[in-house]
């Protein structure tokens, strides 16, 4: 699948607060916890619990979200397909970072062990 500029712009403007409830529902429906979701988010971004709450309360866009993040040095090891896209081949850095997060949430929901998720 090819990623268009419109797709990249849409990803940048999407708010973390609008996607977060979907992440939470997905992982809880599969028997995982909010705490585990936050652990995954914190591993990827370096955010604390307070940071996550602030970003949700401020309705930060994914662009703002990832501008404030300190991406984990092993984030590049996140590979595979999510939403029809191979994450390691996404050329736009912001779109790739959003898909990294999507991939980690997906792995959590699929029951993967935390030590495997947190490369």
C-alpha positions in Angstrom: 0.0 0.0 0.0 1.2 3.5 -0.8 0.9 6.2 1.8 -0.2 9.6 0.5 0.6 13.1 1.7 -3.1 13.4 2.7 -2.8 10.2 4.8 0.3 11.7 6.5 -1.5 15.0 7.2 -4.5 13.1 8.6 -2.2 11.1 10.9 -0.5 14.3 12.2 -3.8 16.0 13.0 -5.4 13.1 14.6 -5.6 13.5 18.4 -4.1 11.0 20.8 -7.3 11.4 23.0 -9.5 10.3 20.1 -7.5 7.1 19.5 -6.6 6.3 23.1 -10.1 4.9 24.0 -9.9 2.5 21.1 -6.5 1.3 22.3 -7.8 0.8 25.8 -10.9 -1.1 24.6 -8.9 -3.3 22.3 -6.4 -4.4 25.1 -9.0 -4.7 27.8 -11.3 -6.8 25.6 -8.4 -9.2 25.2 -7.7 -9.4 29.0 -4.9 -6.9 29.2 -4.9 -3.8 31.5 -4.7 -0.1 31.3 -1.5 -0.3 33.3 0.0 -2.6 30.6 -1.1 -0.2 27.9 0.5 2.7 29.7 3.7 0.6 30.1 3.8 0.1 26.4 3.2 3.8 25.7 5.8 4.8 28.2 8.4 2.4 26.8 8.0 3.8 23.3 7.7 7.5 24.2 9.4 8.0 27.6 6.1 9.5 28.9 5.2 9.2 32.6 1.6 8.6 33.8 1.2 12.3 34.3 2.5 13.0 30.8 0.0 10.6 29.3 -2.9 12.2 31.3 -1.8 15.7 30.3 -1.6 14.8 26.6 -5.1 13.3 26.8 -6.5 16.3 28.7 -4.9 18.7 26.2 -6.2 16.7 23.2 -2.7 16.8 21.8 -2.4 15.8 18.1 -0.1 12.9 17.2 2.3 15.5 15.8 2.4 17.3 19.2 2.5 13.9 21.0 5.6 12.6 19.1 7.3 16.0 19.1 7.3 15.8 22.9 8.3 12.1 23.0 11.8 10.7 23.5 11.5 7.7 21.2 13.0 4.5 22.6 16.4 3.6 21.0 15.0 0.2 20.0 11.8 1.6 18.4 13.4 0.7 15.0 13.1 -2.9 15.9 9.3 -2.7 15.7 8.5 -4.5 12.5 5.6 -6.1 10.8 2.3 -5.2 9.2 -0.3 -3.0 10.8 -3.3 -1.5 9.1 -2.0 -2.9 5.8 1.4 -1.1 6.1 4.8 -2.6 6.8 5.9 -0.3 9.6 9.6 -0.5 8.9 9.0 0.7 5.3 6.9 3.8 6.1 8.9 6.8 4.8 7.2 9.5 6.8 8.7 9.6 10.3 5.6 10.7 12.1 3.3 8.2 10.4 5.9 5.5 11.2 5.9 6.5 14.8 2.1 6.4 15.0 2.2 2.9 13.4 4.9 1.8 15.9 2.4 2.7 18.7 -0.4 0.9 16.8 1.8 -2.2 16.4 2.7 -2.3 20.1 -0.9 -2.0 21.1 -1.8 -4.8 18.6 0.9 -7.0 20.1 -0.3 -6.4 23.6 -3.9 -7.2 22.6 -2.8 -10.4 20.9 -1.3 -11.6 24.2 2.3 -11.3 23.4 4.6 -11.4 26.5 5.6 -7.9 27.7 9.3 -8.7 27.5 8.9 -9.5 23.8 6.8 -6.3 23.2 9.4 -4.1 25.0 12.2 -5.1 22.7 
